[in-house]
């Protein structure tokens, strides 16, 4: 799904569509330059996992407007001064120079998302007043005949287009009147709370439809949310994944992902777009370009899915060390995610840890979206019929569109985990709809479990 959460269609329950792209700050890595920094200092791992700060449409949109979302402990020298004497959890909004601009403190040990939303909103409103004054100064100078002074004032507004895209668009129009071209300026997203709630409600209905495998209904709902706010990248993100993974319409998927990368978008949306483009590019035969897109996705924002597919790539290249490292990275993001466990088990099965892999497979055999990787485990352990039965379940129960099925069959034919079945008549008959896009017999990219595709 577009949120890249574990669970897949039918996984049930979680319909939070606006995940905030929090990044854990490595003490060795300097904070992002420019814009504002929103620091969140959780009190514990459990508080981080269960906090309402994980989901927010406004914070998600602010992260596309030069407000970096940073999770940190209190050990780094750069941030110690921000939380001196504070009881965790706490959120601190800081300038690009690292100076504290405001804080949201916990109440009885709880820090709520609406506190943090108001913290950012208040600072931006205050700054917007200064931008409005710059716009007024520019218009006053224009009326008085001071063309150069007006241009200077409007350019000052344009310099803040990341934080204030709406005002920058107004300034761009004024500059064009004065004969100054500014290039493309994007619309501001809808931040009105009432309208925002309506958009989020439509998105949740869309995600629920996707989870219920009502893909056409999900497409209509995501498209409706897109029309309600064309500047919001989240509907595009969910549409792109729906086209790529469930409907198999890669032309629409590519157009959608390209649109995300061409607009101001949050790191999660950009990472999902780059991963999707990378996966399709590899399947179409351009392995290096696809690999670079996957690597760029992981650098933009860490997704377990991107790490898993990077592990698959390097396993197919015979580089076990890199494959193991990327598998560890995926598992580290969410050690309890069953898809991570099953994926890792597929590697265990091929590395002499058959009993451990088999236990994981048996414990999770009911997971329909994981059928492909479950089949990979059994195939590597020599249980041919079990592997074929699970592959059949994947192709003809989980996948519902021929456009997707033909691609998955092709990936199975070149996948190293099914090398023992490659010449088997039953396997060849089962995958006879393969689209022929990947080279035989050696593939540069194995398939991952479709729920992780």
C-alpha positions as CSV (number, residue, x, y, z in Angstrom):
1,X,0.0,0.0,0.0
2,X,1.0,3.6,-0.5
3,X,1.8,4.0,3.2
4,X,4.3,1.1,2.9
5,X,3.0,-0.4,6.1
6,X,3.2,-4.0,6.9
7,X,-0.1,-6.0,6.5
8,X,-1.0,-5.9,2.9
9,X,-4.5,-6.1,1.6
10,X,-6.9,-7.7,4.0
11,X,-4.3,-7.2,6.8
12,X,-7.1,-5.4,8.6
13,X,-7.3,-2.6,11.1
14,X,-4.9,0.2,10.5
15,X,-6.3,2.9,8.3
16,X,-3.9,5.7,9.2
17,X,-3.0,7.1,5.9
18,X,-0.9,10.1,6.8
19,X,2.2,8.7,8.4
20,X,4.6,11.4,9.6
21,X,8.0,10.8,8.0
22,X,10.0,11.0,11.2
23,X,13.7,10.2,10.7
24,X,15.9,9.0,13.5
25,X,18.8,11.3,13.9
26,X,22.2,9.5,13.8
27,X,24.5,11.4,16.3
28,X,27.2,11.3,13.6
29,X,25.0,12.9,11.0
30,X,24.4,16.7,11.1
31,X,20.8,17.9,11.1
32,X,19.3,19.0,7.8
33,X,20.3,22.4,6.6
34,X,17.7,25.1,5.9
35,X,14.1,25.3,6.9
36,X,12.8,24.4,10.3
37,X,13.5,21.4,12.5
38,X,10.8,19.7,14.5
39,X,12.5,17.5,17.1
40,X,10.6,14.7,18.9
41,X,12.2,13.3,22.0
42,X,10.2,10.2,23.0
43,X,10.3,8.8,26.5
44,X,10.7,5.2,25.4
45,X,10.6,2.9,22.4
46,X,7.0,2.0,23.3
47,X,6.0,5.6,23.4
48,X,7.5,6.1,20.0
49,X,5.7,3.1,18.5
50,X,2.3,4.0,20.0
51,X,2.3,7.8,19.9
52,X,-0.4,9.8,18.1
53,X,2.6,11.8,16.6
54,X,3.1,9.0,14.1
55,X,0.0,10.1,12.1
56,X,-0.9,13.6,11.1
57,X,-1.9,15.1,7.8
58,X,-0.7,18.6,8.7
59,X,2.7,17.4,9.9
60,X,3.1,15.2,6.8
61,X,2.4,18.2,4.6
62,X,4.7,20.4,6.6
63,X,7.5,17.9,6.0
64,X,7.2,18.7,2.3
65,X,7.6,22.4,3.2
66,X,11.1,22.4,4.6
67,X,10.1,21.3,8.1
68,X,12.3,18.3,8.9
69,X,10.8,15.7,11.2
70,X,13.5,14.4,13.5
71,X,13.4,11.8,16.3
72,X,16.3,12.1,18.7
73,X,17.6,11.1,22.0
74,X,19.1,13.6,24.4
75,X,22.7,12.5,24.1
76,X,23.7,14.5,21.0
77,X,25.6,17.7,22.0
78,X,23.6,19.6,19.3
79,X,20.3,18.9,20.9
80,X,21.1,18.7,24.6
81,X,20.5,22.5,25.0
82,X,17.0,22.1,23.5
83,X,15.7,19.7,26.2
84,X,17.8,20.8,29.2
85,X,15.7,20.1,32.3
86,X,12.7,18.9,30.3
87,X,10.8,15.7,31.2
88,X,10.3,13.4,28.2
89,X,8.4,13.1,26.0
90,X,8.8,16.6,24.5
91,X,8.8,18.2,21.1
92,X,10.9,21.2,20.2
93,X,10.7,23.3,17.1
94,X,14.0,24.8,16.1
95,X,15.4,27.1,13.5
96,X,17.8,26.0,10.8
97,X,20.6,27.3,13.1
98,X,19.4,25.0,15.9
99,X,17.9,27.7,18.2
100,X,14.7,26.7,20.0
101,X,11.5,28.5,18.7
102,X,9.0,26.7,20.9
103,X,8.2,23.5,22.8
104,X,5.3,21.1,23.3
105,X,5.5,19.5,26.7
106,X,3.8,16.3,27.8
107,X,0.8,16.3,30.1
108,X,0.9,13.5,32.7
109,X,3.5,11.7,30.5
110,X,1.6,12.0,27.3
111,X,2.5,14.2,24.3
112,X,-0.4,14.6,21.9
113,X,-0.2,15.2,18.2
114,X,-2.5,18.3,18.3
115,X,-0.1,20.0,20.6
116,X,2.7,19.5,18.1
117,X,0.6,20.5,15.2
118,X,-0.3,23.8,17.0
119,X,3.4,24.4,17.8
120,X,4.4,24.3,14.1
121,X,1.3,26.1,12.9
122,X,1.8,29.0,15.4
123,X,5.4,29.5,14.3
124,X,4.5,29.5,10.6
125,X,1.6,31.9,11.1
126,X,3.9,34.3,12.9
127,X,6.5,34.0,10.1
128,X,3.7,34.4,7.5
129,X,2.8,37.8,8.8
130,X,6.3,39.0,7.9
131,X,6.0,37.5,4.4
132,X,2.6,39.3,4.0
133,X,4.3,42.5,4.9
134,X,7.0,41.9,2.3
135,X,4.2,41.3,-0.3
136,X,2.6,44.6,0.8
137,X,5.9,46.5,0.6
138,X,6.4,45.1,-2.9
139,X,2.9,46.2,-4.1
140,X,3.4,49.7,-2.5
141,X,6.7,50.1,-4.3
142,X,5.1,48.9,-7.5
143,X,2.3,51.5,-7.2
144,X,4.8,54.3,-6.5
145,X,6.8,53.5,-9.5
146,X,9.8,51.9,-7.7
147,X,10.1,48.9,-10.0
148,X,13.5,47.7,-8.7
149,X,12.4,48.0,-5.1
150,X,9.2,46.0,-5.9
151,X,11.2,43.3,-7.6
152,X,13.5,43.0,-4.6
153,X,10.6,42.7,-2.2
154,X,8.8,40.1,-4.3
155,X,12.1,38.1,-4.7
156,X,12.5,38.1,-1.0
157,X,9.1,36.4,-0.8
158,X,10.1,33.9,-3.5
159,X,13.1,32.9,-1.5
160,X,10.7,31.5,1.1
161,X,8.7,29.4,-1.4
162,X,9.4,26.1,0.4
163,X,7.8,27.3,3.7
164,X,5.2,29.5,2.0
165,X,4.3,28.2,-1.4
166,X,1.1,30.1,-1.6
167,X,2.7,33.5,-1.0
168,X,5.5,32.6,-3.3
169,X,3.0,31.9,-6.1
170,X,1.4,35.4,-5.5
171,X,4.9,36.9,-5.6
172,X,5.6,35.0,-8.8
173,X,2.5,36.5,-10.5
174,X,3.6,40.0,-9.5
175,X,7.2,39.5,-10.8
176,X,5.8,38.3,-14.1
177,X,3.9,41.6,-14.4
178,X,7.2,43.4,-13.9
179,X,8.9,41.3,-16.6
180,X,10.7,38.9,-14.3
181,X,10.4,35.1,-15.0
182,X,10.5,32.9,-11.9
183,X,10.0,29.4,-13.1
184,X,7.4,27.0,-11.9
185,X,5.9,27.7,-8.5
186,X,3.6,25.1,-6.9
187,X,0.3,25.6,-5.2
188,X,0.1,25.5,-1.4
189,X,-1.7,22.4,0.0
190,X,-5.0,22.6,1.8
191,X,-4.4,23.2,5.5
192,X,-7.8,24.3,6.6
193,X,-8.8,21.9,9.4
194,X,-12.3,21.2,8.2
195,X,-11.4,20.6,4.6
196,X,-8.3,18.7,5.7
197,X,-10.4,16.3,7.8
198,X,-12.7,15.7,4.8
199,X,-9.7,14.8,2.6
200,X,-8.3,12.5,5.3
201,X,-11.7,10.8,5.7
202,X,-11.8,10.1,1.9
203,X,-8.3,8.7,2.0
204,X,-9.2,6.4,4.9
205,X,-12.2,5.1,3.0
206,X,-9.9,4.5,0.1
207,X,-7.4,2.6,2.2
208,X,-10.1,0.5,3.7
209,X,-11.4,-0.4,0.2
210,X,-7.8,-1.4,-0.8
211,X,-7.5,-3.5,2.3
212,X,-10.8,-5.2,1.4
213,X,-9.4,-5.9,-2.1
214,X,-11.9,-3.5,-3.7
215,X,-9.3,-1.9,-5.9
216,X,-11.5,0.0,-8.3
217,X,-13.3,1.6,-5.4
218,X,-10.0,2.5,-3.8
219,X,-8.8,4.1,-7.1
220,X,-11.9,6.3,-7.2
221,X,-11.6,7.4,-3.6
222,X,-7.9,8.2,-3.9
223,X,-8.6,10.1,-7.1
224,X,-11.3,12.0,-5.3
225,X,-8.9,13.0,-2.5
226,X,-6.4,14.0,-5.2
227,X,-8.9,16.3,-6.8
228,X,-9.7,17.8,-3.4
229,X,-6.1,18.9,-2.9
230,X,-3.8,18.5,-6.0
231,X,-0.8,19.8,-3.8
232,X,-1.1,16.8,-1.4
233,X,1.3,14.0,-2.5
234,X,-0.3,11.3,-0.3
235,X,-3.2,10.5,-2.7
236,X,-0.7,10.2,-5.5
237,X,1.4,7.9,-3.4
238,X,-1.5,5.5,-2.8
239,X,-2.6,5.7,-6.4
240,X,0.9,4.9,-7.7
241,X,1.2,1.8,-5.5
242,X,-2.3,0.7,-6.4
243,X,-1.5,1.0,-10.1
244,X,1.9,-0.7,-9.8
245,X,1.2,-3.4,-7.4
246,X,-2.5,-4.4,-7.4
247,X,-3.8,-3.3,-10.9
248,X,-0.6,-3.8,-12.9
249,X,-1.1,-0.6,-14.9
250,X,2.6,0.4,-14.9
251,X,2.0,3.3,-17.4
252,X,-0.2,5.0,-14.9
253,X,2.0,4.0,-12.0
254,X,5.1,5.6,-13.7
255,X,3.2,8.8,-14.6
256,X,1.9,9.0,-11.0
257,X,5.3,8.4,-9.4
258,X,7.0,10.9,-11.8
259,X,4.4,13.5,-10.7
260,X,5.3,13.0,-7.0
261,X,9.0,13.5,-7.8
262,X,8.2,16.7,-9.8
263,X,6.3,18.4,-6.9
264,X,7.1,19.4,-3.3
265,X,6.6,16.1,-1.5
266,X,7.4,14.6,1.9
267,X,10.3,12.1,2.2
268,X,8.0,9.1,2.5
269,X,6.1,9.9,-0.7
270,X,9.4,10.5,-2.5
271,X,10.8,7.2,-1.2
272,X,7.7,5.2,-2.2
273,X,7.9,6.8,-5.7
274,X,11.6,6.0,-6.2
275,X,11.1,2.5,-5.0
276,X,8.2,1.9,-7.3
277,X,10.0,3.3,-10.3
278,X,13.1,1.2,-9.4
279,X,11.1,-2.0,-9.1
280,X,9.5,-1.5,-12.5
281,X,12.7,-0.4,-14.1
282,X,14.5,-3.5,-13.0
283,X,11.7,-5.7,-14.3
284,X,12.0,-3.9,-17.7
285,X,15.7,-4.8,-17.9
286,X,17.6,-1.7,-16.9
287,X,19.2,-3.2,-13.8
288,X,21.6,-0.4,-12.9
289,X,19.1,2.4,-13.2
290,X,16.6,0.4,-11.1
291,X,19.2,-0.3,-8.5
292,X,20.2,3.3,-8.2
293,X,16.5,4.3,-7.8
294,X,16.2,1.7,-5.0
295,X,19.3,3.0,-3.3
296,X,18.0,6.6,-3.6
297,X,14.7,5.5,-2.0
298,X,16.5,4.0,1.0
299,X,18.5,7.2,1.4
300,X,15.5,9.5,1.1
301,X,13.5,7.6,3.7
302,X,14.0,4.2,5.2
303,X,11.4,1.7,4.0
304,X,11.6,-2.0,5.0
305,X,10.3,-2.8,1.5
306,X,13.2,-1.0,-0.2
307,X,15.7,-2.7,2.0
308,X,14.1,-6.1,1.3
309,X,14.3,-5.6,-2.5
310,X,17.9,-4.4,-2.2
311,X,18.6,-7.6,-0.4
312,X,17.0,-9.5,-3.1
313,X,19.0,-7.7,-5.8
314,X,22.4,-8.4,-4.1
315,X,21.4,-12.0,-3.4
316,X,20.8,-12.5,-7.1
317,X,24.2,-11.0,-7.8
318,X,25.8,-13.5,-5.4
319,X,26.8,-10.9,-2.8
320,X,25.5,-12.5,0.4
321,X,27.2,-9.9,2.7
322,X,25.2,-7.1,1.1
323,X,22.0,-9.2,1.0
324,X,22.3,-10.0,4.7
325,X,23.0,-6.4,5.6
326,X,19.9,-5.1,3.8
327,X,17.8,-7.9,5.4
328,X,19.1,-6.8,8.8
329,X,18.2,-3.2,8.0
330,X,14.6,-4.2,7.1
331,X,14.2,-6.3,10.2
332,X,15.7,-3.5,12.4
333,X,13.0,-1.1,11.2
334,X,10.3,-3.5,12.5
335,X,11.5,-6.7,14.2
336,X,8.0,-7.9,14.8
337,X,6.6,-7.4,11.3
338,X,5.7,-10.9,10.0
339,X,6.6,-9.9,6.4
340,X,10.1,-9.1,7.6
341,X,10.3,-12.4,9.4
342,X,9.1,-14.5,6.4
343,X,11.4,-12.6,4.1
344,X,14.4,-13.3,6.4
345,X,13.3,-16.9,6.6
346,X,13.6,-17.3,2.9
347,X,17.2,-16.4,3.2
348,X,17.7,-18.7,6.2
349,X,16.3,-21.6,4.2
350,X,19.0,-21.0,1.5
351,X,21.8,-20.6,4.1
352,X,21.6,-23.9,6.0
353,X,19.0,-22.9,8.6
354,X,16.2,-25.0,7.4
355,X,14.6,-25.8,10.7
356,X,14.4,-22.2,11.8
357,X,13.0,-21.2,8.4
358,X,10.4,-24.0,8.4
359,X,9.1,-23.0,11.8
360,X,8.5,-19.4,10.7
361,X,6.8,-20.7,7.5
362,X,4.5,-23.0,9.4
363,X,3.6,-20.3,12.0
364,X,2.7,-17.9,9.2
365,X,1.3,-20.2,6.5
366,X,-2.2,-18.6,6.7
367,X,-0.9,-15.3,5.5
368,X,-2.2,-15.1,1.9
369,X,-0.2,-12.0,0.8
370,X,3.0,-13.8,1.9
371,X,2.4,-16.9,-0.3
372,X,5.3,-16.2,-2.6
373,X,8.0,-16.1,0.0
374,X,6.4,-19.0,1.9
375,X,6.7,-20.9,-1.4
376,X,10.4,-19.8,-1.6
377,X,11.1,-21.3,1.8
378,X,9.6,-24.7,0.9
379,X,11.2,-24.8,-2.5
380,X,14.7,-24.3,-1.0
381,X,14.0,-27.1,1.6
382,X,13.1,-29.5,-1.2
383,X,9.3,-29.6,-0.5
384,X,8.3,-29.2,-4.2
385,X,4.6,-29.8,-3.9
386,X,4.2,-27.5,-1.0
387,X,6.1,-24.8,-2.9
388,X,3.9,-25.3,-6.0
389,X,0.7,-25.2,-4.0
390,X,1.7,-21.9,-2.3
391,X,2.7,-20.4,-5.7
392,X,-0.6,-21.4,-7.1
393,X,-2.3,-19.8,-4.1
394,X,-0.3,-16.6,-4.8
395,X,-0.9,-16.4,-8.5
396,X,-4.6,-17.3,-8.5
397,X,-6.0,-16.4,-5.1
398,X,-3.9,-13.4,-4.0
399,X,-3.3,-11.8,-7.4
400,X,-6.5,-10.8,-9.2
401,X,-5.3,-9.0,-12.3
402,X,-3.6,-10.7,-15.2
403,X,-1.3,-7.7,-15.8
404,X,0.2,-8.3,-12.3
405,X,0.1,-12.1,-12.5
406,X,2.2,-12.3,-15.7
407,X,4.9,-10.2,-14.1
408,X,5.0,-12.2,-10.9
409,X,5.2,-15.5,-13.0
410,X,8.1,-14.1,-14.9
411,X,9.9,-13.2,-11.7
412,X,9.3,-16.6,-10.3
413,X,10.8,-18.2,-13.4
414,X,14.1,-16.3,-12.9
415,X,14.1,-16.3,-9.1
416,X,17.1,-18.1,-7.6
417,X,15.0,-19.4,-4.7
418,X,13.1,-21.5,-7.3
419,X,16.2,-22.8,-9.2
420,X,15.3,-26.4,-8.1
421,X,12.0,-26.0,-10.0
422,X,13.2,-24.1,-13.0
423,X,12.9,-27.1,-15.4
424,X,10.0,-28.9,-13.6
425,X,7.0,-29.4,-15.9
426,X,4.5,-28.5,-13.2
427,X,6.3,-25.3,-12.4
428,X,6.6,-24.4,-16.1
429,X,2.9,-25.1,-16.6
430,X,2.0,-23.0,-13.5
431,X,4.0,-20.0,-14.8
432,X,3.2,-20.3,-18.4
433,X,1.7,-16.8,-18.5
434,X,5.1,-15.2,-17.7
435,X,5.6,-12.0,-19.6
436,X,9.1,-12.8,-20.9
437,X,10.5,-9.4,-19.8
438,X,13.3,-10.7,-17.6
439,X,16.3,-12.6,-19.1
440,X,16.8,-16.3,-18.5
441,X,18.3,-18.2,-16.9
442,X,20.1,-15.6,-14.7
443,X,18.0,-12.7,-13.2
444,X,19.4,-9.6,-11.8
445,X,16.5,-9.2,-9.5
446,X,14.5,-11.8,-7.7
447,X,10.9,-11.2,-6.7
448,X,10.0,-10.4,-3.1
449,X,6.8,-11.3,-1.6
450,X,4.0,-9.5,-3.5
451,X,2.7,-7.9,-0.4
452,X,6.1,-6.2,-0.2
453,X,6.2,-5.4,-3.9
